[in-house]
Each structure stands twice: as structure tokens, then as C-alpha cells.
Amino acid sequence: MISIEPNELSTGKLHGYLLGAVSPRPICFASTVDAEGNVNLSPFSFFNVFSANPPILVFSPARRGRDNTTKHTYENILEVPEVVINIVNYAMVQQVSLSSTEYAKGINEFTKAGFTELDSEHIKPPRVAEAPVQLECKVNDVISLGKEGGAGNLVICEVVKLHIKEEILDENGSIDPYKIDTVSRLGGGWYSRAKSGLFEVPKPLTTLGVGIDKLSEEIRNSKVLTGNDLGMLGNVESFPNSEEIITFINASEELKGILNSNNSEVIHKRAQEFLCEGKVSEAWKMLLANSGFTPDP
């Protein structure tokens, strides 16, 4: 057993211990707007429900540890004290991770992460149509816990409207934990899937993914690739060049045969298999080869 005083650790090290120990944590996928109406969408794992009457949720967009700046969600809530808390399930987790990329203020993460905006009924921020549960909230209070990097800002929210997809309900009208298939956060890049177990998603702390909006229409509208697949593809900073693509394809008779079939579904399925293996670059080479790079005979 090691025993440590918090002030003996750097903020980053302490943060890592706390997040690794206090886990799994539910995810608040928060959509907000600023005074000009610009939309922001971002996930937070300092989050939970604290009251049913009144219905109160609390989450914390903490100050950044590396430079002590505040997050757009926090800034927006001070301007427009409203938020939609969208619940995250496994089918959308890669896109949610992509939305955590620190895009510049004014960039709409709905667009970058490939989510659909759905008008709220009582508040200004839009809902995430893909989320199994969407909670429209007014912000009752924001409590600052400090002024240094890593300090939290407790956003105390009161639910004013619930939206629940019928397909996640059981025969009694209750939420079925298997059907909602929620995910939660642990330390580092680790997540937990409620109905199965642990998995890892690289967190885009230092990268700036191109975004799903930069993918071709054929890829975005694929009958094979899922939202999670698109999230992985949109999280790259650059694409393979033509030489890399041709070298990759020409090294495999299997891949050349798949491409020469001109069957987009088969090609997308093979790219999806690469993604399942964590081979994002290989998946991109397969998809880009199908878009115009022809392998040698």
C-alpha cells in the first residue's frame, strides 16, 4: 500500500489516480449554445444524478490542467444557462470521442462528429438525435471549485423535459440496461460497456481529427460502416498519399481482388474489418483505393 498526500503530486498525476480509481463514471454528452447561437457539443465524465424531486443532474467542465483555460461548454452556460444532457451508448462512442477534440470556438461538433441536431422543446440547445435518452435542462447554478488548472466547475442542472427512445424500454416501460447499452469512462483511454466489459478508445488530446464532415458522401452514407466506424475514420489528422495506398494494395492479392470486384459493400466490409483490428490507416487505404487509386494489374 502506498500513501500519498495530494499536494505531493502534480495535477496531472493526481488527476490520473482519481480517474483511475473513481470508475466507471457515466458520461454527460452536453450540447450548449453561446449568446450568438453557436452550438457546442462535448462529453464530460465528472457527472451523475443527484435528485429526483426536483430532478437534478450535476456535471463539471473542469479548467484545463495544462494551461488553466476554460472549456467552451462552461463559457456557453454562463451566457445561456441551458444544456441538453445526452446519454451515450456503445453505438455512438467513437463519434463522442471525436467530438472531444478541441476544435476552435464556433466549430460545430455535431457536424464534425457526424451527429444529427434535433430541436429541443423548452430550451435553445439542440438534442443529439442518435442518443437513446436526451434530457433538456435549465442551469440552476454554477459553482466554481477553484481558479487553478484542474479545478472543477459544478453545473447544477434541473431536468425540464425527458426524451426516451421506445426501443430501449422493456415490457414494463422501464429502461432495459441491455437495450440502452450505455458506456462509461475509466482512466486514460479506457471505457466500460455496461453489458459486456472494458474497451479502449484513443483520446484525441493532441490531435485534431479531420471530422466526419470531411469524409466523402459515399463513405458517410455507407450501408456497412457504422457511426463508430465513421468516428474512427474522422479522427485522423491526414490521409495516406497515393504512393502509400498503391504500395499497400499491391502487396496483397486478396485486397486487389476485393477492389477489382467494384462492390462497394464488400470493400467497405473489408475496411470495417481493419477498423475492428484498430488498423485505421489500412482502412483508409482500402477506402481511398476504392475512390480512384487503381492497383497494378
N, C-alpha and C positions, 0 to 999 in steps of 0.2 A: 504494500500500500504506500503510495506517495501522497504527501500532504503539501498543499501549495497555498500561499496567500495570494489573492488575486492581483495585488499590486506588485508581485514578483514577476508577473508575466507581461509580455507585450499584449496590446489589444487584440492583435490577430491570433496569437496563440490561445488566449483566453476565449476568444470567440469560437475557435475550433473545438476546444474542450467542451464548452457549453452546448454547442450544436450537436456534437457527437454524443453527449450524454443525455440531453433532453430531447429524446426522439422516440418514435417518429412524431412529426409535427404536421398538422393539417395545413393545407395551402390556401391562402386567400388570394384569388386572382382578381385584382382590383381594377375597375375601369372608372376613370375620373375625367373631368374636363376643367380647363382653366377659364379665366374670365372672358377670353376671346372665343371660347367654344372648341379649342383644340383638344382632341381626345388623347388620353394616355391609358395604356394597359400594362400592368406589371404584377408579377407574383411576389408574395411575401409569406414566409413560414413562421413568423412571430405572430400567431393567430389562434383564436379559439372563440367559443361561445361562452358567455358569462351570465346570461339571464334569459328566462323565458317570458317573464311578465314584469317589466317590458322586455321584448326580445332584443337582447344586446349582444353584439359581436365586437371584439376588440382586436385590432392588428397594429403592427408597429413598423413603419418605414424608417429604419434607423439611419442616422447620419453615416456617411461613408467613412470607414476606418482609415483609408489611405490618404484622404485629403480633406476630410471634415466637411464635405459638401452635402447638401440635402437632395433628396430624390424628387422627381417631378410629381409623383403621386402626392407626397406631403405638401409640396408647393401648391398644387391644384386644389387640395382640400381646404387650404387656408383661404383660397379665393372663392371656391364654390364648394360649400360644406355638404357634399353629397357623394355617394360612391355605390357602385354595384359590386357586390362580392360574389364572384362566380366560382362555383365549386369545380375542382379539377378531377377528371377521371383519367384512366390509363390511355384512352383513345386520343387524348389531346396533349399528353405530357411533353412530347418533343416540341410541339409548337409553343407550349407555355415556356419551356426553357429558352427557346429562340427569342421570345418576347422580353426576356430578362436582359438581353443585350442592351448596353447603354447607348441607345440611339440619341441623337441630338433632340433638344426640346422642339416640339412641333411635329416630329415624325410620329405618325400614327402606327402603333404596334399592332392594331387589328390588321392593317394592310401588310405589314412586314411579316407577321406570323401566320397570315392566311386565315384569320378568323372573320366571322360574319357579325356585323353590328345589327343589333335588334333594339328598336326604340323601347325605352322604359316608359312606364305609365305614370309614375309620380315624381320622377327626378330627371335631371338633364343627362347624366352619363348613360351611354348605351350599354345593353347587356351583351354577353357573348352567347350567340345562338347555339353554339356547339356544347355549352356547359349543361350538365344534367340538372343542376339547380342554380338559379340566379336570384340573388337577394338584393332588392332595392333598399338602400339605407340612407337615412339622413345622419349627418355627423353631429352628435350632441356635444362633444368636447374633444380637444386635442391637448394632451399633457406631455410637455417636454420633460425628458428624464435627464437631460444634461446638454452641455454645449460642446463637448469634445467628440472627436471621431469615434464612432461605435455606439454613441448614445441613442437610445430609442425615442420614439415619439408615439405615445399611445393614442390611437384614433378610436374613440368610443362611438360606435355606430348603432343606431336603432333601426331595426328592420321595419319598413313600411309596406312592403309587398314581396311575397314569395312566388316564384315561378318554378314548378317542378314538372319534369317530363314524365308522362304517364308510364312510359316503358320501364322506368326504374322502380315502379311500385309492385308490391306483392298482391296476393288476392284479398288482403285485408286493407289495402290502401296505404300501407306503411312502406317506407323506403327499404328495398331489399339490398343488403350490403353487397351481394354478388352482382346484382344488376347495375348498381351505381358505379361499382368498380373504382373507388377513389384511390388516389395515391397520396403519399405523404413524404416529407423531407427528413433526411438524416444529416449527418455531417458530410462535408466535401461534396462530391458529385452523386452521392447515394440517395436513392428513393426507396420507398416501400409500397408495394401494391397490396391493397387490403386483402384480396382473395388469393394471393399466391406467395409473394416474398420480395426479396431485395433485388434491385437492379440499379445500374449506374447510367447517368446521363452527363456528359461533359458540360460543365457550366461555362457559358461564354463570358468570362470575366475580362479577358484581354482581347478578345476577337470581336469583329464587327461583321456579323453574317450578312450576306447579300440580301437575305429575306425571300420569302415565298413569292412576293410580288415580282421578283426578278426572274422567276422560272418561266419557261415557255408555257403557252396555253395548253399544249399537248400534255406536258408533264403535270401541270396544275389540275387538269381535268381527267387525269388517268383513271381508268376503271380498275386499276390494280393497286396503285400507290395510295397508302393511307395518309391521314393527316400527320401521323408520327413520322412516316417516311418523308413527307414534304418538309417537315420541320428539320430533319437531319440534313436534307439537301440544301435547305435555305440557310443553314448555319455555317456554310463555308465562306471564306473571305475572297476566294478567287477560284477560277475554273481551270481544269487541266488544259494545256495547249494542244494543238493539233498533232505535234510530234509525239507527245506522251500518249495521246489517245491511239494513234496508229500503231505505235510500238506495243502497247498493251493488247490491242485486239489481235494483231498479227502473231502474238506469242501463243495464241490458243485457237485450235481448230474448232473447239466447242463454241467459243464466242463468235468466231467468224460464221459458223453455221447458223447460229441464232440470228445474227444480224442479216444474213443473206435470205432469211425466211421472210423478211419485211413484215413480220407480225408484231405489231406494237405491244400487244398484251403479253406475248412471250418474252419480248425484250424487257418490258417493264418488270415482269416477274423475276427475271434473272437479276436485274438491278436491285430489286427488293431483297433478293437472297443475299446480295452483297451487303446491303444495309443491315440486315439481321445479324450479319457477322461483324458489324462495326466497320466495314470497309467502304467508307463514304466516297473516297477518291475513285475506287474501282466502279462504284455505282454510277458516278458522274461520267466516267469514261465510256461506260456502256450506253448511257442515255445520249451523250453528245455524239457518239459514233452513229447512233441511230438517226441523229438530226442532220447528218451531212458528211461526216468523215467516213469514207469508204475504205475498208481494209484491202490489202493487196490480194489479187486472185490466188 
